[in-house]
Amino acid sequence: MTFTIVRSSGIMVQPSEPTPSGMLNLSVIDKSRSGVNLSILFVFKHGHEAANVIKEALSKALVSYYPIAGRVKESSNGELQVACTAQGVWFVEASANCSLDSVNYFDNIHLVQNDELLPTPPPETTDTDDPFMQFQVTHFTCKGFSIGLKFNHRICDGFGLGQFLNAVGEFARGFQHPKIAPVWKREAIPAPTWMVCAPGVPKALPPPPPPPTPDYDLQHAYIDISIEQISKLKNEFVDLTGEICSTFEVVTASIWRFRTRAIDLEKHTNVTLAFGEDVRQLLDPPLPEGFYGNCFFPVVVRVSSGWLTEASNAEVVKLIKDAKARLPTEFTKWLKSDEMDDSFAYSLNYTTLIMSPWHKVGFNQVDCGWGPAVHILPVDGFNILPVAAVGFPPAPTKSIRLTTWCVNTPHLPALLHYYRDFDVTA
């Protein structure tokens, strides 16, 4: 179905009260996310005057989250910092000429690939003057609305973004203060030893620039896995090991196995799985509740494609759990290493699969006064590398949804075929 969007010209939403000024340092993990911009769409079934309510709530939330209203700047020695300028976040109001029901609450991502539900950028900005976040609230004829969000990953990770958006929802519902007070404290994440030098000693050279971004022509697909099938996979793992496992682990094992089968590699080809794990509690002392900066470390698993395609789901889950168990050691080793080690630089290969655990960062709890979103989906920014985001389908469906850009056109039918034969309820 085609539909028309009419947008306002847009404004900068600034903090509703005076906020501190000055420069704040980013952590080494924040800087590793430099240049990563992602877009998300939240779809809400109801909302009276939603744009005005959310705009006012944003202004209030930016008082305590004032760095988000700032801009990234480069210091005299080339370090990225946040200038607390209170310039604000970009906000666009829009209206659509259709109901959400008529587009099935955007349960088809191809309807939002044209970016009409995402904000147009503010005029006359540069890469160093872009706001950290840009919002578009679109009203539909059914009185529902959507929030299209673009955000720069260097200001927060998924948990931090979820925390900020929940604070916006709390102010929209009449709270005077956010339930969780935000904490900057980026200095609590130490730089690795190889980045720290004694006075008068030159710093280690930075990693070389990344190779050109590949164009794999990655195709989108939704893959829903029923709760019954997930329970079956968890029970298989218990039978194999006597241990329990998580939904993320069994779902990740399934997509890695089936994707590897679908792309039909030589059996001795090495394949890689990578995903970020929260390491807030691995620091000494652990980071306080409210910290909203980037604080994750990659878990990387490598095996031969031949082994992976023949392994059971439970065997692959064990491999993933073993890699997660090594995380404290790997993170400590990275912090203390004397040699250059850019663990955050994922290989730009078609043999790599990146998993993104959307289901546990709090997006599905965001409530601006009319209940949580009925659908949350990534829109773009995930289609450079093969990626699968683990989240939820439109409510009230009871399953886990993989939103994927992980195979090209020739391999998509095989991937979907494996899942049709896989789910016990399909």
MIVEX-320361 format. One record per residue (C-alpha): x, y, z; residue number from 1. Coordinates in Angstrom, 2 decimals, m for minus. Layout:
// MIVEX-320361
[[X,Y,Z],NUM]
...
END
This chain:
// MIVEX-320361
[[0.00,0.00,0.00],1]
[[1.22,3.52,m0.77],2]
[[0.65,6.36,1.64],3]
[[1.57,10.01,1.88],4]
[[3.47,11.74,4.68],5]
[[3.34,15.50,5.24],6]
[[6.11,16.83,7.49],7]
[[6.61,20.03,9.45],8]
[[9.81,21.99,8.89],9]
[[11.27,20.68,12.18],10]
[[12.75,22.35,15.26],11]
[[15.54,21.82,17.76],12]
[[14.13,20.71,21.12],13]
[[16.36,22.11,23.84],14]
[[16.50,21.40,27.58],15]
[[13.62,23.06,29.42],16]
[[15.98,24.46,32.08],17]
[[19.57,25.73,32.09],18]
[[22.12,22.91,32.00],19]
[[25.89,22.65,32.64],20]
[[28.26,23.66,29.87],21]
[[31.78,22.52,29.11],22]
[[33.47,19.52,27.53],23]
[[33.00,15.87,28.50],24]
[[35.31,13.03,27.53],25]
[[33.97,9.97,25.75],26]
[[35.12,6.51,26.80],27]
[[37.28,4.32,24.61],28]
[[34.21,2.15,23.89],29]
[[32.15,5.22,22.91],30]
[[34.86,6.15,20.43],31]
[[34.84,2.67,18.95],32]
[[31.25,3.36,17.85],33]
[[32.20,6.57,16.06],34]
[[30.21,7.13,12.91],35]
[[27.67,4.39,13.63],36]
[[24.16,5.76,13.13],37]
[[21.06,3.62,13.52],38]
[[17.36,4.14,12.88],39]
[[14.42,2.64,14.78],40]
[[10.66,2.84,14.33],41]
[[8.24,2.60,17.28],42]
[[4.56,2.12,16.42],43]
[[1.90,3.04,19.01],44]
[[m1.79,2.23,18.71],45]
[[m3.12,5.35,20.47],46]
[[m1.93,8.84,21.33],47]
[[m3.77,12.14,21.74],48]
[[m1.63,15.14,20.68],49]
[[1.35,12.77,20.84],50]
[[3.82,15.11,19.13],51]
[[3.24,17.93,21.61],52]
[[3.38,15.58,24.60],53]
[[6.61,13.92,23.44],54]
[[8.25,17.21,22.47],55]
[[7.63,18.62,25.95],56]
[[8.80,15.38,27.58],57]
[[12.00,15.41,25.50],58]
[[12.72,18.95,26.65],59]
[[12.38,17.90,30.28],60]
[[14.43,14.71,29.87],61]
[[17.28,16.68,28.29],62]
[[17.79,18.59,31.53],63]
[[19.24,15.55,33.29],64]
[[20.51,13.99,30.04],65]
[[22.06,17.29,28.95],66]
[[25.06,15.75,27.07],67]
[[22.58,14.34,24.53],68]
[[21.63,17.95,23.71],69]
[[25.28,18.69,22.93],70]
[[27.52,18.01,19.94],71]
[[30.58,15.90,19.30],72]
[[33.77,17.92,18.95],73]
[[37.44,17.16,18.39],74]
[[39.90,18.41,21.00],75]
[[43.23,20.05,20.20],76]
[[44.97,16.67,20.45],77]
[[42.44,14.98,18.18],78]
[[40.34,13.30,20.86],79]
[[36.56,13.10,20.39],80]
[[34.61,14.86,23.14],81]
[[31.07,16.04,23.82],82]
[[30.53,19.79,23.93],83]
[[27.63,20.47,26.29],84]
[[26.06,23.24,24.21],85]
[[22.34,22.63,24.93],86]
[[21.70,22.94,21.18],87]
[[19.14,20.18,21.48],88]
[[17.79,17.26,19.48],89]
[[16.02,17.53,16.13],90]
[[12.24,17.07,16.13],91]
[[9.85,16.76,13.20],92]
[[6.07,16.42,13.37],93]
[[4.26,14.66,10.52],94]
[[0.87,13.25,9.50],95]
[[m0.05,10.28,7.33],96]
[[m3.14,9.85,5.17],97]
[[m3.80,6.27,6.33],98]
[[m4.58,4.27,9.45],99]
[[m2.09,1.95,11.11],100]
[[m4.46,m0.95,10.59],101]
[[m4.40,m0.37,6.82],102]
[[m0.61,m0.89,6.82],103]
[[m0.81,m3.74,9.35],104]
[[1.16,m1.69,11.90],105]
[[4.14,m1.84,9.53],106]
[[4.51,m5.56,9.85],107]
[[6.28,m5.29,6.49],108]
[[9.53,m3.41,6.64],109]
[[9.45,m2.66,2.92],110]
[[6.78,m0.06,3.68],111]
[[9.30,1.98,5.66],112]
[[12.38,1.62,3.49],113]
[[11.70,4.97,1.86],114]
[[12.50,6.77,5.14],115]
[[9.20,8.68,5.13],116]
[[8.64,7.73,8.76],117]
[[12.13,8.91,9.75],118]
[[13.07,12.56,10.28],119]
[[14.56,14.64,7.52],120]
[[17.93,15.98,8.71],121]
[[18.23,19.47,10.11],122]
[[19.36,22.02,7.51],123]
[[22.93,23.19,7.14],124]
[[24.58,20.80,9.56],125]
[[27.91,19.04,9.23],126]
[[29.11,15.69,10.55],127]
[[30.48,17.48,13.64],128]
[[27.33,19.56,14.15],129]
[[24.70,16.85,13.81],130]
[[22.48,16.32,16.85],131]
[[22.98,13.02,18.63],132]
[[19.29,12.17,18.16],133]
[[16.61,13.04,15.62],134]
[[12.90,12.29,16.10],135]
[[9.84,12.24,13.89],136]
[[6.39,11.75,15.42],137]
[[3.88,10.79,12.71],138]
[[0.14,10.92,13.39],139]
[[m2.16,8.46,11.61],140]
[[m5.87,8.80,10.85],141]
[[m6.69,6.14,13.47],142]
[[m5.24,8.38,16.25],143]
[[m2.22,6.12,16.52],144]
[[1.29,7.39,15.96],145]
[[4.86,6.35,15.28],146]
[[8.21,7.60,16.51],147]
[[10.98,7.40,13.95],148]
[[14.35,7.80,15.68],149]
[[17.84,8.27,14.32],150]
[[20.64,8.19,16.87],151]
[[24.40,8.32,16.95],152]
[[25.78,5.25,18.73],153]
[[28.74,7.09,20.25],154]
[[26.51,8.83,22.85],155]
[[24.96,5.61,24.26],156]
[[24.53,1.89,23.75],157]
[[21.23,0.02,23.43],158]
[[20.71,m0.11,27.20],159]
[[21.47,3.59,27.46],160]
[[19.08,4.47,24.65],161]
[[16.35,2.37,26.27],162]
[[16.98,4.15,29.58],163]
[[16.72,7.59,27.95],164]
[[13.55,6.76,25.99],165]
[[11.92,5.34,29.12],166]
[[12.76,8.61,30.90],167]
[[11.05,10.54,28.08],168]
[[8.02,8.30,28.55],169]
[[8.03,8.94,32.29],170]
[[8.02,12.72,31.80],171]
[[5.24,12.31,29.22],172]
[[3.21,10.50,31.90],173]
[[3.68,13.32,34.39],174]
[[6.76,12.26,36.37],175]
[[8.82,15.09,37.86],176]
[[12.07,13.11,37.71],177]
[[13.20,9.96,35.84],178]
[[12.99,6.74,37.84],179]
[[16.66,6.08,37.07],180]
[[18.97,9.09,37.44],181]
[[21.39,9.24,34.48],182]
[[25.12,8.83,35.14],183]
[[27.82,10.01,32.68],184]
[[31.01,8.69,34.34],185]
[[32.72,7.67,31.07],186]
[[36.10,7.94,32.85],187]
[[35.18,4.78,34.80],188]
[[35.94,2.74,31.67],189]
[[39.75,2.65,31.49],190]
[[41.57,2.87,28.19],191]
[[43.55,m0.26,27.26],192]
[[47.19,m0.20,28.31],193]
[[48.41,0.15,24.73],194]
[[46.55,3.48,24.47],195]
[[48.06,4.92,27.67],196]
[[51.59,6.26,27.55],197]
[[53.95,7.88,30.01],198]
[[54.56,11.63,29.70],199]
[[56.73,12.42,26.69],200]
[[56.17,9.02,25.07],201]
[[54.16,9.06,21.82],202]
[[50.89,7.17,21.81],203]
[[50.59,3.98,19.83],204]
[[49.47,4.55,16.29],205]
[[45.71,4.18,15.81],206]
[[44.39,1.18,13.92],207]
[[44.48,1.55,10.13],208]
[[41.31,2.84,8.45],209]
[[38.71,0.15,7.72],210]
[[38.57,m1.32,4.23],211]
[[35.89,m0.09,1.83],212]
[[32.35,m1.01,2.85],213]
[[31.22,m4.07,0.88],214]
[[27.97,m4.26,m1.02],215]
[[26.51,m7.71,m0.44],216]
[[22.99,m6.76,m1.60],217]
[[21.63,m8.04,1.71],218]
[[17.91,m8.78,1.67],219]
[[15.50,m8.16,4.52],220]
[[13.45,m10.93,6.08],221]
[[11.28,m11.35,9.16],222]
[[11.59,m14.77,10.78],223]
[[9.23,m15.58,13.66],224]
[[10.08,m18.44,16.03],225]
[[7.28,m19.62,18.28],226]
[[7.54,m19.80,22.05],227]
[[6.82,m23.54,21.77],228]
[[9.80,m24.05,19.48],229]
[[12.06,m22.02,21.74],230]
[[11.01,m24.15,24.72],231]
[[11.75,m27.29,22.69],232]
[[15.25,m26.03,21.87],233]
[[15.94,m25.13,25.50],234]
[[14.86,m28.60,26.62],235]
[[17.18,m30.18,24.04],236]
[[20.07,m28.23,25.55],237]
[[19.12,m29.34,29.06],238]
[[19.06,m32.96,27.85],239]
[[22.53,m32.56,26.29],240]
[[24.29,m30.71,29.11],241]
[[22.09,m30.64,32.21],242]
[[22.32,m26.81,32.09],243]
[[19.85,m24.09,31.18],244]
[[20.25,m21.59,28.35],245]
[[18.66,m18.34,27.23],246]
[[16.23,m17.51,24.45],247]
[[18.90,m15.38,22.79],248]
[[21.33,m18.32,22.76],249]
[[18.96,m20.81,21.14],250]
[[17.69,m18.28,18.59],251]
[[21.23,m17.18,17.73],252]
[[22.35,m20.78,17.29],253]
[[19.47,m21.43,14.89],254]
[[20.08,m18.43,12.62],255]
[[23.84,m19.05,12.52],256]
[[23.35,m22.71,11.55],257]
[[20.68,m22.08,8.94],258]
[[22.36,m19.04,7.43],259]
[[25.60,m21.02,7.03],260]
[[23.71,m23.81,5.30],261]
[[21.91,m21.33,3.06],262]
[[25.06,m19.57,1.80],263]
[[26.56,m22.98,0.88],264]
[[30.25,m22.55,1.69],265]
[[33.11,m24.99,1.30],266]
[[33.15,m27.08,4.48],267]
[[36.61,m25.84,5.56],268]
[[35.64,m22.17,5.33],269]
[[35.87,m20.34,8.63],270]
[[32.65,m18.60,9.71],271]
[[32.29,m16.02,12.48],272]
[[29.51,m15.10,14.91],273]
[[29.76,m11.85,16.89],274]
[[27.53,m10.02,19.35],275]
[[28.01,m7.46,22.10],276]
[[27.62,m8.37,25.77],277]
[[27.09,m5.85,28.56],278]
[[30.22,m5.53,30.73],279]
[[28.99,m2.95,33.25],280]
[[29.36,m5.44,36.07],281]
[[32.84,m6.59,35.00],282]
[[34.53,m3.31,35.86],283]
[[36.00,m2.77,39.32],284]
[[33.98,m1.22,40.82],285]
[[30.94,m2.07,38.66],286]
[[29.30,0.86,36.91],287]
[[26.35,2.37,38.77],288]
[[22.74,2.02,37.72],289]
[[21.95,4.87,35.38],290]
[[25.17,4.72,33.34],291]
[[24.03,5.19,29.76],292]
[[27.28,5.15,27.78],293]
[[28.56,2.34,25.62],294]
[[29.70,m0.50,27.83],295]
[[29.75,m3.76,25.94],296]
[[32.42,m6.06,24.58],297]
[[32.24,m8.34,21.55],298]
[[31.78,m12.06,22.00],299]
[[33.28,m13.73,18.93],300]
[[32.90,m17.39,17.94],301]
[[34.70,m18.98,14.97],302]
[[34.26,m22.48,13.57],303]
[[34.40,m24.24,10.22],304]
[[31.25,m24.11,8.12],305]
[[31.34,m27.90,7.79],306]
[[31.12,m28.42,11.55],307]
[[28.42,m25.77,11.96],308]
[[26.09,m27.13,9.28],309]
[[26.23,m30.63,10.77],310]
[[25.95,m29.62,14.44],311]
[[22.73,m29.76,16.43],312]
[[21.22,m26.57,17.79],313]
[[22.18,m27.64,21.33],314]
[[25.82,m28.16,20.31],315]
[[25.98,m24.66,18.84],316]
[[24.36,m23.20,21.97],317]
[[27.12,m24.83,24.04],318]
[[29.74,m23.21,21.79],319]
[[28.09,m19.80,22.30],320]
[[27.84,m20.26,26.07],321]
[[31.50,m21.29,26.26],322]
[[32.47,m18.10,24.39],323]
[[30.35,m15.99,26.76],324]
[[32.02,m17.67,29.74],325]
[[35.38,m16.44,28.43],326]
[[34.14,m12.84,28.31],327]
[[35.55,m11.68,31.69],328]
[[38.99,m12.99,30.74],329]
[[38.88,m11.54,27.23],330]
[[37.69,m8.14,28.45],331]
[[40.41,m7.95,31.13],332]
[[43.03,m9.03,28.60],333]
[[41.90,m6.26,26.22],334]
[[42.12,m3.64,28.97],335]
[[45.60,m4.73,30.06],336]
[[47.12,m5.50,26.67],337]
[[50.36,m3.70,25.75],338]
[[49.80,m4.41,22.06],339]
[[47.34,m2.73,19.76],340]
[[44.10,m4.69,19.81],341]
[[40.96,m3.36,18.14],342]
[[38.53,m6.05,19.24],343]
[[35.62,m3.89,18.09],344]
[[36.60,m4.02,14.41],345]
[[34.38,m6.68,12.89],346]
[[35.60,m8.37,9.75],347]
[[33.66,m7.05,6.74],348]
[[33.01,m10.51,5.34],349]
[[29.92,m12.32,4.11],350]
[[31.05,m15.20,6.33],351]
[[30.45,m13.04,9.44],352]
[[27.06,m12.83,11.20],353]
[[26.40,m10.03,13.72],354]
[[23.63,m10.56,16.29],355]
[[21.88,m7.67,18.02],356]
[[19.87,m8.46,21.22],357]
[[17.05,m5.90,20.98],358]
[[14.73,m7.89,23.21],359]
[[16.46,m6.99,26.48],360]
[[17.36,m3.28,26.24],361]
[[14.01,m1.86,27.36],362]
[[12.59,m0.59,24.05],363]
[[9.38,m2.58,24.58],364]
[[8.75,m0.79,27.90],365]
[[8.72,2.77,26.50],366]
[[5.31,4.27,27.39],367]
[[4.38,7.89,26.67],368]
[[1.00,7.58,28.36],369]
[[m0.94,5.31,26.01],370]
[[0.81,1.99,26.59],371]
[[3.96,0.46,25.09],372]
[[4.59,0.19,21.35],373]
[[2.76,m2.52,19.44],374]
[[5.71,m2.85,17.04],375]
[[9.40,m1.89,17.20],376]
[[11.68,m2.44,14.26],377]
[[15.11,m1.47,12.99],378]
[[14.84,0.47,9.75],379]
[[18.34,0.93,8.37],380]
[[21.95,1.07,9.44],381]
[[21.95,m2.72,9.88],382]
[[22.42,m3.71,6.25],383]
[[26.17,m3.14,5.79],384]
[[27.19,m6.39,7.46],385]
[[25.07,m9.54,7.74],386]
[[22.95,m8.80,10.81],387]
[[20.03,m10.34,12.70],388]
[[18.26,m8.39,15.45],389]
[[16.41,m10.44,18.08],390]
[[13.18,m8.70,19.09],391]
[[9.42,m9.01,19.20],392]
[[6.77,m9.14,16.45],393]
[[3.74,m6.84,16.62],394]
[[1.71,m7.40,19.80],395]
[[m0.08,m9.59,20.81],396]
[[1.78,m12.31,18.85],397]
[[3.62,m14.66,21.21],398]
[[6.95,m15.41,19.56],399]
[[10.45,m14.08,19.01],400]
[[11.15,m12.21,15.80],401]
[[14.43,m12.15,13.95],402]
[[14.66,m9.00,11.82],403]
[[17.43,m9.86,9.42],404]
[[19.64,m8.47,6.71],405]
[[21.94,m11.45,6.57],406]
[[21.80,m13.06,3.11],407]
[[21.74,m11.85,m0.46],408]
[[18.97,m12.54,m2.97],409]
[[20.14,m16.00,m4.20],410]
[[20.42,m17.32,m0.62],411]
[[17.20,m15.93,0.88],412]
[[14.82,m18.73,m0.31],413]
[[17.03,m21.41,1.27],414]
[[17.19,m19.57,4.60],415]
[[13.41,m19.21,4.76],416]
[[12.95,m22.85,3.72],417]
[[15.08,m24.07,6.64],418]
[[12.96,m22.09,9.09],419]
[[9.67,m23.33,7.60],420]
[[10.81,m26.89,8.22],421]
[[12.20,m26.01,11.63],422]
[[9.40,m24.58,13.72],423]
[[7.19,m27.20,15.36],424]
[[4.14,m24.90,15.06],425]
[[4.73,m23.78,11.45],426]
END
